[in-house]
Amino acid sequence: MPHIFQGSISVDVYRGCKGLNISIRITLFMKCNICNQEKPIENFTLDRTNHSTGRQRRCKECDNKRRAEWRKNHPTQNKEACSRYYNKKKAENSLRMKSHKIPLAKECFFCDSHVNLERAHYNYEKPENFVTMCRSCHRKFDALTSRN
């Protein structure tokens, strides 16, 4: 692990109600590739693609500066990405809300109960296709269909 430097180790020994208690704290440090400062490993963002340390090579502070600078230099790309995301979520929500405009049936499809009625979707890509079920039947239905 080339970028991690072992920092401080502190050991606390104190008497508790059930004898001696020992707490050991190990603080690891990493060196930022941008500012070249050694900082605690918690100041580096997790990165699953980095197999040696599991952290990014630049600290959060330098990464935030880099991102802010990119957004400043690329205002149209940032605005387009935000609007694409917003439009995608808006379309998903409107599709999801279609089913809420369709009234529920008066009773559960399976047990004919009239209380705690819910919409049970068997295909979430088509939210307007649903079956009215009571809560207990809906849970049983979801448990059976999730195994397949």
Secondary structure as UniProt FT lines:
FT   TURN            2..3
FT   STRAND          4..16
FT   TURN            17..18
FT   STRAND          19..31
FT   TURN            33..35
FT   STRAND          38..40
FT   HELIX           41..43
FT   STRAND          44..46
FT   TURN            48..49
FT   TURN            51..53
FT   STRAND          55..59
FT   HELIX           60..73
FT   HELIX           75..101
FT   TURN            109..111
FT   STRAND          117..121
FT   TURN            124..125
FT   TURN            127..128
FT   STRAND          130..134
FT   HELIX           135..147
//
